[in-house]
Amino acid sequence: MNLQKNKGIPSKKGYYTSTISNNIFRYDSMTELAAMMIFDREKRNWIKNTKLRIPYIFEGKKRK
């Protein structure tokens, strides 16, 4: 899966209801929402873990 951040598209927060589990999950970015929707479309079981932090570098900035 290749999700890229598009400049000029604001990051939004909101809630998404999984079509697989009917659970409601909060998303913190449009990229996160897209991933949730892709997992549901592909009928993959998933869950959001808000305590998991993965460090990475994007455009020269350290992020989690």
mmCIF file of the N, C-alpha and C atoms, coordinates in Angstrom:
data_MODEL
# 
_entry.id   MODEL 
# 
loop_
_atom_site.group_PDB 
_atom_site.id 
_atom_site.type_symbol 
_atom_site.label_atom_id 
_atom_site.label_alt_id 
_atom_site.label_comp_id 
_atom_site.label_asym_id 
_atom_site.label_entity_id 
_atom_site.label_seq_id 
_atom_site.pdbx_PDB_ins_code 
_atom_site.Cartn_x 
_atom_site.Cartn_y 
_atom_site.Cartn_z 
_atom_site.occupancy 
_atom_site.B_iso_or_equiv 
_atom_site.pdbx_formal_charge 
_atom_site.auth_seq_id 
_atom_site.auth_comp_id 
_atom_site.auth_asym_id 
_atom_site.auth_atom_id 
_atom_site.pdbx_PDB_model_num 
ATOM 1   N N  . MET A 1 1  ? 0.856   -1.166 0.000  1.00 0.00 ? 1  MET A N  1 
ATOM 2   C CA . MET A 1 1  ? 0.000   0.000  0.000  1.00 0.00 ? 1  MET A CA 1 
ATOM 3   C C  . MET A 1 1  ? 0.902   1.228  0.000  1.00 0.00 ? 1  MET A C  1 
ATOM 4   N N  . ASN A 1 2  ? 0.597   2.176  -0.846 1.00 0.00 ? 2  ASN A N  1 
ATOM 5   C CA . ASN A 1 2  ? 1.401   3.392  -0.936 1.00 0.00 ? 2  ASN A CA 1 
ATOM 6   C C  . ASN A 1 2  ? 0.491   4.596  -0.731 1.00 0.00 ? 2  ASN A C  1 
ATOM 7   N N  . LEU A 1 3  ? 0.530   5.160  0.456  1.00 0.00 ? 3  LEU A N  1 
ATOM 8   C CA . LEU A 1 3  ? -0.245  6.363  0.753  1.00 0.00 ? 3  LEU A CA 1 
ATOM 9   C C  . LEU A 1 3  ? 0.718   7.530  0.824  1.00 0.00 ? 3  LEU A C  1 
ATOM 10  N N  . GLN A 1 4  ? 0.460   8.556  0.066  1.00 0.00 ? 4  GLN A N  1 
ATOM 11  C CA . GLN A 1 4  ? 1.336   9.714  0.059  1.00 0.00 ? 4  GLN A CA 1 
ATOM 12  C C  . GLN A 1 4  ? 0.564   10.932 0.528  1.00 0.00 ? 4  GLN A C  1 
ATOM 13  N N  . LYS A 1 5  ? 1.253   11.797 1.253  1.00 0.00 ? 5  LYS A N  1 
ATOM 14  C CA . LYS A 1 5  ? 0.640   13.034 1.708  1.00 0.00 ? 5  LYS A CA 1 
ATOM 15  C C  . LYS A 1 5  ? 0.640   14.028 0.551  1.00 0.00 ? 5  LYS A C  1 
ATOM 16  N N  . ASN A 1 6  ? -0.512  14.572 0.260  1.00 0.00 ? 6  ASN A N  1 
ATOM 17  C CA . ASN A 1 6  ? -0.623  15.568 -0.802 1.00 0.00 ? 6  ASN A CA 1 
ATOM 18  C C  . ASN A 1 6  ? -0.602  16.952 -0.188 1.00 0.00 ? 6  ASN A C  1 
ATOM 19  N N  . LYS A 1 7  ? 0.313   17.775 -0.649 1.00 0.00 ? 7  LYS A N  1 
ATOM 20  C CA . LYS A 1 7  ? 0.362   19.149 -0.146 1.00 0.00 ? 7  LYS A CA 1 
ATOM 21  C C  . LYS A 1 7  ? -0.876  19.888 -0.623 1.00 0.00 ? 7  LYS A C  1 
ATOM 22  N N  . GLY A 1 8  ? -1.380  20.752 0.209  1.00 0.00 ? 8  GLY A N  1 
ATOM 23  C CA . GLY A 1 8  ? -2.556  21.535 -0.154 1.00 0.00 ? 8  GLY A CA 1 
ATOM 24  C C  . GLY A 1 8  ? -3.856  20.918 0.319  1.00 0.00 ? 8  GLY A C  1 
ATOM 25  N N  . ILE A 1 9  ? -3.828  19.651 0.757  1.00 0.00 ? 9  ILE A N  1 
ATOM 26  C CA . ILE A 1 9  ? -5.031  19.014 1.275  1.00 0.00 ? 9  ILE A CA 1 
ATOM 27  C C  . ILE A 1 9  ? -4.951  19.064 2.799  1.00 0.00 ? 9  ILE A C  1 
ATOM 28  N N  . PRO A 1 10 ? -5.872  19.765 3.442  1.00 0.00 ? 10 PRO A N  1 
ATOM 29  C CA . PRO A 1 10 ? -5.783  19.900 4.896  1.00 0.00 ? 10 PRO A CA 1 
ATOM 30  C C  . PRO A 1 10 ? -6.013  18.567 5.597  1.00 0.00 ? 10 PRO A C  1 
ATOM 31  N N  . SER A 1 11 ? -5.324  18.374 6.704  1.00 0.00 ? 11 SER A N  1 
ATOM 32  C CA . SER A 1 11 ? -5.526  17.186 7.515  1.00 0.00 ? 11 SER A CA 1 
ATOM 33  C C  . SER A 1 11 ? -6.774  17.412 8.357  1.00 0.00 ? 11 SER A C  1 
ATOM 34  N N  . LYS A 1 12 ? -7.631  16.423 8.378  1.00 0.00 ? 12 LYS A N  1 
ATOM 35  C CA . LYS A 1 12 ? -8.869  16.543 9.138  1.00 0.00 ? 12 LYS A CA 1 
ATOM 36  C C  . LYS A 1 12 ? -8.972  15.411 10.132 1.00 0.00 ? 12 LYS A C  1 
ATOM 37  N N  . LYS A 1 13 ? -9.747  15.641 11.175 1.00 0.00 ? 13 LYS A N  1 
ATOM 38  C CA . LYS A 1 13 ? -10.006 14.633 12.192 1.00 0.00 ? 13 LYS A CA 1 
ATOM 39  C C  . LYS A 1 13 ? -11.489 14.323 12.172 1.00 0.00 ? 13 LYS A C  1 
ATOM 40  N N  . GLY A 1 14 ? -11.819 13.120 12.569 1.00 0.00 ? 14 GLY A N  1 
ATOM 41  C CA . GLY A 1 14 ? -13.224 12.753 12.589 1.00 0.00 ? 14 GLY A CA 1 
ATOM 42  C C  . GLY A 1 14 ? -13.398 11.326 13.053 1.00 0.00 ? 14 GLY A C  1 
ATOM 43  N N  . TYR A 1 15 ? -14.540 10.749 12.719 1.00 0.00 ? 15 TYR A N  1 
ATOM 44  C CA . TYR A 1 15 ? -14.875 9.393  13.134 1.00 0.00 ? 15 TYR A CA 1 
ATOM 45  C C  . TYR A 1 15 ? -15.279 8.573  11.926 1.00 0.00 ? 15 TYR A C  1 
ATOM 46  N N  . TYR A 1 16 ? -14.886 7.302  11.952 1.00 0.00 ? 16 TYR A N  1 
ATOM 47  C CA . TYR A 1 16 ? -15.179 6.379  10.856 1.00 0.00 ? 16 TYR A CA 1 
ATOM 48  C C  . TYR A 1 16 ? -15.778 5.112  11.453 1.00 0.00 ? 16 TYR A C  1 
ATOM 49  N N  . THR A 1 17 ? -16.877 4.635  10.871 1.00 0.00 ? 17 THR A N  1 
ATOM 50  C CA . THR A 1 17 ? -17.488 3.388  11.292 1.00 0.00 ? 17 THR A CA 1 
ATOM 51  C C  . THR A 1 17 ? -17.033 2.283  10.357 1.00 0.00 ? 17 THR A C  1 
ATOM 52  N N  . SER A 1 18 ? -16.362 1.284  10.925 1.00 0.00 ? 18 SER A N  1 
ATOM 53  C CA . SER A 1 18 ? -15.865 0.165  10.136 1.00 0.00 ? 18 SER A CA 1 
ATOM 54  C C  . SER A 1 18 ? -17.029 -0.640 9.567  1.00 0.00 ? 18 SER A C  1 
ATOM 55  N N  . THR A 1 19 ? -16.947 -0.964 8.292  1.00 0.00 ? 19 THR A N  1 
ATOM 56  C CA . THR A 1 19 ? -17.977 -1.790 7.665  1.00 0.00 ? 19 THR A CA 1 
ATOM 57  C C  . THR A 1 19 ? -17.775 -3.263 8.019  1.00 0.00 ? 19 THR A C  1 
ATOM 58  N N  . ILE A 1 20 ? -16.613 -3.601 8.558  1.00 0.00 ? 20 ILE A N  1 
ATOM 59  C CA . ILE A 1 20 ? -16.325 -4.979 8.950  1.00 0.00 ? 20 ILE A CA 1 
ATOM 60  C C  . ILE A 1 20 ? -16.833 -5.253 10.367 1.00 0.00 ? 20 ILE A C  1 
ATOM 61  N N  . SER A 1 21 ? -16.463 -4.391 11.315 1.00 0.00 ? 21 SER A N  1 
ATOM 62  C CA . SER A 1 21 ? -16.783 -4.640 12.726 1.00 0.00 ? 21 SER A CA 1 
ATOM 63  C C  . SER A 1 21 ? -17.920 -3.769 13.267 1.00 0.00 ? 21 SER A C  1 
ATOM 64  N N  . ASN A 1 22 ? -18.302 -2.731 12.529 1.00 0.00 ? 22 ASN A N  1 
ATOM 65  C CA . ASN A 1 22 ? -19.282 -1.742 12.976 1.00 0.00 ? 22 ASN A CA 1 
ATOM 66  C C  . ASN A 1 22 ? -18.789 -0.930 14.170 1.00 0.00 ? 22 ASN A C  1 
ATOM 67  N N  . ASN A 1 23 ? -17.505 -1.035 14.509 1.00 0.00 ? 23 ASN A N  1 
ATOM 68  C CA . ASN A 1 23 ? -16.919 -0.203 15.558 1.00 0.00 ? 23 ASN A CA 1 
ATOM 69  C C  . ASN A 1 23 ? -16.644 1.189  15.005 1.00 0.00 ? 23 ASN A C  1 
ATOM 70  N N  . ILE A 1 24 ? -16.688 2.173  15.888 1.00 0.00 ? 24 ILE A N  1 
ATOM 71  C CA . ILE A 1 24 ? -16.414 3.555  15.501 1.00 0.00 ? 24 ILE A CA 1 
ATOM 72  C C  . ILE A 1 24 ? -15.002 3.901  15.953 1.00 0.00 ? 24 ILE A C  1 
ATOM 73  N N  . PHE A 1 25 ? -14.189 4.400  15.006 1.00 0.00 ? 25 PHE A N  1 
ATOM 74  C CA . PHE A 1 25 ? -12.808 4.754  15.286 1.00 0.00 ? 25 PHE A CA 1 
ATOM 75  C C  . PHE A 1 25 ? -12.579 6.221  14.969 1.00 0.00 ? 25 PHE A C  1 
ATOM 76  N N  . ARG A 1 26 ? -11.789 6.872  15.791 1.00 0.00 ? 26 ARG A N  1 
ATOM 77  C CA . ARG A 1 26 ? -11.391 8.259  15.524 1.00 0.00 ? 26 ARG A CA 1 
ATOM 78  C C  . ARG A 1 26 ? -10.175 8.233  14.610 1.00 0.00 ? 26 ARG A C  1 
ATOM 79  N N  . TYR A 1 27 ? -10.190 9.074  13.582 1.00 0.00 ? 27 TYR A N  1 
ATOM 80  C CA . TYR A 1 27 ? -8.996  9.222  12.741 1.00 0.00 ? 27 TYR A CA 1 
ATOM 81  C C  . TYR A 1 27 ? -8.438  10.620 12.939 1.00 0.00 ? 27 TYR A C  1 
ATOM 82  N N  . ASP A 1 28 ? -7.110  10.711 12.848 1.00 0.00 ? 28 ASP A N  1 
ATOM 83  C CA . ASP A 1 28 ? -6.419  11.966 13.107 1.00 0.00 ? 28 ASP A CA 1 
ATOM 84  C C  . ASP A 1 28 ? -5.831  12.596 11.853 1.00 0.00 ? 28 ASP A C  1 
ATOM 85  N N  . SER A 1 29 ? -6.036  11.958 10.712 1.00 0.00 ? 29 SER A N  1 
ATOM 86  C CA . SER A 1 29 ? -5.545  12.522 9.452  1.00 0.00 ? 29 SER A CA 1 
ATOM 87  C C  . SER A 1 29 ? -6.306  11.876 8.300  1.00 0.00 ? 29 SER A C  1 
ATOM 88  N N  . MET A 1 30 ? -6.246  12.515 7.152  1.00 0.00 ? 30 MET A N  1 
ATOM 89  C CA . MET A 1 30 ? -6.897  11.960 5.970  1.00 0.00 ? 30 MET A CA 1 
ATOM 90  C C  . MET A 1 30 ? -6.184  10.683 5.523  1.00 0.00 ? 30 MET A C  1 
ATOM 91  N N  . THR A 1 31 ? -4.886  10.595 5.768  1.00 0.00 ? 31 THR A N  1 
ATOM 92  C CA . THR A 1 31 ? -4.134  9.381  5.431  1.00 0.00 ? 31 THR A CA 1 
ATOM 93  C C  . THR A 1 31 ? -4.615  8.211  6.281  1.00 0.00 ? 31 THR A C  1 
ATOM 94  N N  . GLU A 1 32 ? -4.843  8.466  7.563  1.00 0.00 ? 32 GLU A N  1 
ATOM 95  C CA . GLU A 1 32 ? -5.339  7.423  8.461  1.00 0.00 ? 32 GLU A CA 1 
ATOM 96  C C  . GLU A 1 32 ? -6.737  6.976  8.033  1.00 0.00 ? 32 GLU A C  1 
ATOM 97  N N  . LEU A 1 33 ? -7.596  7.915  7.663  1.00 0.00 ? 33 LEU A N  1 
ATOM 98  C CA . LEU A 1 33 ? -8.932  7.577  7.181  1.00 0.00 ? 33 LEU A CA 1 
ATOM 99  C C  . LEU A 1 33 ? -8.840  6.733  5.912  1.00 0.00 ? 33 LEU A C  1 
ATOM 100 N N  . ALA A 1 34 ? -7.965  7.108  4.994  1.00 0.00 ? 34 ALA A N  1 
ATOM 101 C CA . ALA A 1 34 ? -7.809  6.349  3.756  1.00 0.00 ? 34 ALA A CA 1 
ATOM 102 C C  . ALA A 1 34 ? -7.384  4.914  4.050  1.00 0.00 ? 34 ALA A C  1 
ATOM 103 N N  . ALA A 1 35 ? -6.458  4.737  4.989  1.00 0.00 ? 35 ALA A N  1 
ATOM 104 C CA . ALA A 1 35 ? -6.013  3.390  5.352  1.00 0.00 ? 35 ALA A CA 1 
ATOM 105 C C  . ALA A 1 35 ? -7.173  2.572  5.916  1.00 0.00 ? 35 ALA A C  1 
ATOM 106 N N  . MET A 1 36 ? -7.982  3.180  6.788  1.00 0.00 ? 36 MET A N  1 
ATOM 107 C CA . MET A 1 36 ? -9.139  2.483  7.349  1.00 0.00 ? 36 MET A CA 1 
ATOM 108 C C  . MET A 1 36 ? -10.085 2.024  6.249  1.00 0.00 ? 36 MET A C  1 
ATOM 109 N N  . MET A 1 37 ? -10.331 2.907  5.305  1.00 0.00 ? 37 MET A N  1 
ATOM 110 C CA . MET A 1 37 ? -11.253 2.587  4.212  1.00 0.00 ? 37 MET A CA 1 
ATOM 111 C C  . MET A 1 37 ? -10.686 1.481  3.312  1.00 0.00 ? 37 MET A C  1 
ATOM 112 N N  . ILE A 1 38 ? -9.390  1.525  3.056  1.00 0.00 ? 38 ILE A N  1 
ATOM 113 C CA . ILE A 1 38 ? -8.757  0.488  2.226  1.00 0.00 ? 38 ILE A CA 1 
ATOM 114 C C  . ILE A 1 38 ? -8.832  -0.862 2.931  1.00 0.00 ? 38 ILE A C  1 
ATOM 115 N N  . PHE A 1 39 ? -8.527  -0.895 4.234  1.00 0.00 ? 39 PHE A N  1 
ATOM 116 C CA . PHE A 1 39 ? -8.600  -2.159 4.970  1.00 0.00 ? 39 PHE A CA 1 
ATOM 117 C C  . PHE A 1 39 ? -10.012 -2.729 4.937  1.00 0.00 ? 39 PHE A C  1 
ATOM 118 N N  . ASP A 1 40 ? -11.011 -1.880 5.102  1.00 0.00 ? 40 ASP A N  1 
ATOM 119 C CA . ASP A 1 40 ? -12.398 -2.351 5.035  1.00 0.00 ? 40 ASP A CA 1 
ATOM 120 C C  . ASP A 1 40 ? -12.741 -2.858 3.639  1.00 0.00 ? 40 ASP A C  1 
ATOM 121 N N  . ARG A 1 41 ? -12.339 -2.115 2.624  1.00 0.00 ? 41 ARG A N  1 
ATOM 122 C CA . ARG A 1 41 ? -12.646 -2.512 1.243  1.00 0.00 ? 41 ARG A CA 1 
ATOM 123 C C  . ARG A 1 41 ? -12.043 -3.875 0.924  1.00 0.00 ? 41 ARG A C  1 
ATOM 124 N N  . GLU A 1 42 ? -10.830 -4.127 1.462  1.00 0.00 ? 42 GLU A N  1 
ATOM 125 C CA . GLU A 1 42 ? -10.149 -5.398 1.218  1.00 0.00 ? 42 GLU A CA 1 
ATOM 126 C C  . GLU A 1 42 ? -10.564 -6.473 2.220  1.00 0.00 ? 42 GLU A C  1 
ATOM 127 N N  . LYS A 1 43 ? -11.567 -6.148 3.051  1.00 0.00 ? 43 LYS A N  1 
ATOM 128 C CA . LYS A 1 43 ? -12.109 -7.067 4.049  1.00 0.00 ? 43 LYS A CA 1 
ATOM 129 C C  . LYS A 1 43 ? -11.035 -7.592 4.998  1.00 0.00 ? 43 LYS A C  1 
ATOM 130 N N  . ARG A 1 44 ? -10.157 -6.689 5.425  1.00 0.00 ? 44 ARG A N  1 
ATOM 131 C CA . ARG A 1 44 ? -9.104  -7.043 6.383  1.00 0.00 ? 44 ARG A CA 1 
ATOM 132 C C  . ARG A 1 44 ? -9.538  -6.623 7.780  1.00 0.00 ? 44 ARG A C  1 
ATOM 133 N N  . ASN A 1 45 ? -9.314  -7.488 8.736  1.00 0.00 ? 45 ASN A N  1 
ATOM 134 C CA . ASN A 1 45 ? -9.584  -7.127 10.129 1.00 0.00 ? 45 ASN A CA 1 
ATOM 135 C C  . ASN A 1 45 ? -8.495  -6.182 10.596 1.00 0.00 ? 45 ASN A C  1 
ATOM 136 N N  . TRP A 1 46 ? -8.875  -5.136 11.295 1.00 0.00 ? 46 TRP A N  1 
ATOM 137 C CA . TRP A 1 46 ? -7.911  -4.161 11.783 1.00 0.00 ? 46 TRP A CA 1 
ATOM 138 C C  . TRP A 1 46 ? -8.452  -3.499 13.033 1.00 0.00 ? 46 TRP A C  1 
ATOM 139 N N  . ILE A 1 47 ? -7.556  -2.862 13.755 1.00 0.00 ? 47 ILE A N  1 
ATOM 140 C CA . ILE A 1 47 ? -7.945  -2.077 14.921 1.00 0.00 ? 47 ILE A CA 1 
ATOM 141 C C  . ILE A 1 47 ? -6.956  -0.929 15.054 1.00 0.00 ? 47 ILE A C  1 
ATOM 142 N N  . LYS A 1 48 ? -7.393  0.170  15.555 1.00 0.00 ? 48 LYS A N  1 
ATOM 143 C CA . LYS A 1 48 ? -6.515  1.319  15.761 1.00 0.00 ? 48 LYS A CA 1 
ATOM 144 C C  . LYS A 1 48 ? -5.950  1.242  17.169 1.00 0.00 ? 48 LYS A C  1 
ATOM 145 N N  . ASN A 1 49 ? -4.632  1.302  17.265 1.00 0.00 ? 49 ASN A N  1 
ATOM 146 C CA . ASN A 1 49 ? -3.947  1.289  18.552 1.00 0.00 ? 49 ASN A CA 1 
ATOM 147 C C  . ASN A 1 49 ? -3.378  2.682  18.771 1.00 0.00 ? 49 ASN A C  1 
ATOM 148 N N  . THR A 1 50 ? -3.987  3.476  19.623 1.00 0.00 ? 50 THR A N  1 
ATOM 149 C CA . THR A 1 50 ? -3.547  4.863  19.812 1.00 0.00 ? 50 THR A CA 1 
ATOM 150 C C  . THR A 1 50 ? -2.297  4.972  20.677 1.00 0.00 ? 50 THR A C  1 
ATOM 151 N N  . LYS A 1 51 ? -1.879  3.873  21.313 1.00 0.00 ? 51 LYS A N  1 
ATOM 152 C CA . LYS A 1 51 ? -0.688  3.915  22.150 1.00 0.00 ? 51 LYS A CA 1 
ATOM 153 C C  . LYS A 1 51 ? 0.569   3.551  21.374 1.00 0.00 ? 51 LYS A C  1 
ATOM 154 N N  . LEU A 1 52 ? 0.427   2.988  20.210 1.00 0.00 ? 52 LEU A N  1 
ATOM 155 C CA . LEU A 1 52 ? 1.565   2.608  19.393 1.00 0.00 ? 52 LEU A CA 1 
ATOM 156 C C  . LEU A 1 52 ? 2.102   3.833  18.662 1.00 0.00 ? 52 LEU A C  1 
ATOM 157 N N  . ARG A 1 53 ? 3.377   4.104  18.793 1.00 0.00 ? 53 ARG A N  1 
ATOM 158 C CA . ARG A 1 53 ? 4.011   5.235  18.113 1.00 0.00 ? 53 ARG A CA 1 
ATOM 159 C C  . ARG A 1 53 ? 5.178   4.699  17.296 1.00 0.00 ? 53 ARG A C  1 
ATOM 160 N N  . ILE A 1 54 ? 5.193   4.970  16.023 1.00 0.00 ? 54 ILE A N  1 
ATOM 161 C CA . ILE A 1 54 ? 6.261   4.524  15.133 1.00 0.00 ? 54 ILE A CA 1 
ATOM 162 C C  . ILE A 1 54 ? 7.041   5.750  14.672 1.00 0.00 ? 54 ILE A C  1 
ATOM 163 N N  . PRO A 1 55 ? 8.282   5.888  15.090 1.00 0.00 ? 55 PRO A N  1 
ATOM 164 C CA . PRO A 1 55 ? 9.069   7.056  14.669 1.00 0.00 ? 55 PRO A CA 1 
ATOM 165 C C  . PRO A 1 55 ? 9.479   6.937  13.205 1.00 0.00 ? 55 PRO A C  1 
ATOM 166 N N  . TYR A 1 56 ? 9.422   8.064  12.484 1.00 0.00 ? 56 TYR A N  1 
ATOM 167 C CA . TYR A 1 56 ? 9.856   8.104  11.089 1.00 0.00 ? 56 TYR A CA 1 
ATOM 168 C C  . TYR A 1 56 ? 10.276  9.530  10.757 1.00 0.00 ? 56 TYR A C  1 
ATOM 169 N N  . ILE A 1 57 ? 10.920  9.693  9.622  1.00 0.00 ? 57 ILE A N  1 
ATOM 170 C CA . ILE A 1 57 ? 11.333  11.017 9.155  1.00 0.00 ? 57 ILE A CA 1 
ATOM 171 C C  . ILE A 1 57 ? 10.610  11.296 7.846  1.00 0.00 ? 57 ILE A C  1 
ATOM 172 N N  . PHE A 1 58 ? 9.929   12.436 7.785  1.00 0.00 ? 58 PHE A N  1 
ATOM 173 C CA . PHE A 1 58 ? 9.207   12.855 6.577  1.00 0.00 ? 58 PHE A CA 1 
ATOM 174 C C  . PHE A 1 58 ? 9.594   14.286 6.274  1.00 0.00 ? 58 PHE A C  1 
ATOM 175 N N  . GLU A 1 59 ? 10.092  14.498 5.057  1.00 0.00 ? 59 GLU A N  1 
ATOM 176 C CA . GLU A 1 59 ? 10.538  15.806 4.606  1.00 0.00 ? 59 GLU A CA 1 
ATOM 177 C C  . GLU A 1 59 ? 11.524  16.432 5.610  1.00 0.00 ? 59 GLU A C  1 
ATOM 178 N N  . GLY A 1 60 ? 12.431  15.581 6.115  1.00 0.00 ? 60 GLY A N  1 
ATOM 179 C CA . GLY A 1 60 ? 13.475  16.059 7.010  1.00 0.00 ? 60 GLY A CA 1 
ATOM 180 C C  . GLY A 1 60 ? 13.066  16.288 8.455  1.00 0.00 ? 60 GLY A C  1 
ATOM 181 N N  . LYS A 1 61 ? 11.792  16.031 8.795  1.00 0.00 ? 61 LYS A N  1 
ATOM 182 C CA . LYS A 1 61 ? 11.317  16.220 10.170 1.00 0.00 ? 61 LYS A CA 1 
ATOM 183 C C  . LYS A 1 61 ? 11.058  14.885 10.827 1.00 0.00 ? 61 LYS A C  1 
ATOM 184 N N  . LYS A 1 62 ? 11.461  14.769 12.100 1.00 0.00 ? 62 LYS A N  1 
ATOM 185 C CA . LYS A 1 62 ? 11.151  13.565 12.869 1.00 0.00 ? 62 LYS A CA 1 
ATOM 186 C C  . LYS A 1 62 ? 9.684   13.600 13.263 1.00 0.00 ? 62 LYS A C  1 
ATOM 187 N N  . ARG A 1 63 ? 9.015   12.497 13.065 1.00 0.00 ? 63 ARG A N  1 
ATOM 188 C CA . ARG A 1 63 ? 7.590   12.384 13.376 1.00 0.00 ? 63 ARG A CA 1 
ATOM 189 C C  . ARG A 1 63 ? 7.315   11.054 14.054 1.00 0.00 ? 63 ARG A C  1 
ATOM 190 N N  . LYS A 1 64 ? 6.095   10.914 14.570 1.00 0.00 ? 64 LYS A N  1 
ATOM 191 C CA . LYS A 1 64 ? 5.655   9.646  15.169 1.00 0.00 ? 64 LYS A CA 1 
ATOM 192 C C  . LYS A 1 64 ? 4.317   9.288  14.583 1.00 0.00 ? 64 LYS A C  1 
# 
